[in-house]
Amino acid sequence: MPNDSELIDERALSKLKWRCRRGLLENDIFIERFFRRYDKTLTVKQAQGLNVLMDLSDSDLLDLHLGRKTLAQMDASLLQEGVCEVLSMLKEPPERSK
């Protein structure tokens, strides 16, 4: 059984990327940026948190990302360490080009 701070393996990463495909282009853009930044350092806990977020509807996920709603407003059960961590990672602004 992997521990929460272990990195996920390539197979798990591939499955997670597939699961994260969304119907809303805006969500896809945020998620693609997330994977470009973190795919080499994603932990088991973060992958679990991302899976929880992927259970949300596209509109709820976008509302969270844009700050129109909080996790607590959606469902108190979403207030998990991994979910909160991944949401803050998703919300990080894009890196500026030099």
Protein Blocks (a to p, Z undefined) as FASTA:
>chain_A
ZZfkbccdfklmmmmmmmmpcfblklmmmmmmmmmmmmmmccfklmmmmmmmmmpcfklm
mmmmnopacfklmomklmcfklmmmmmmmmpccdddZZ
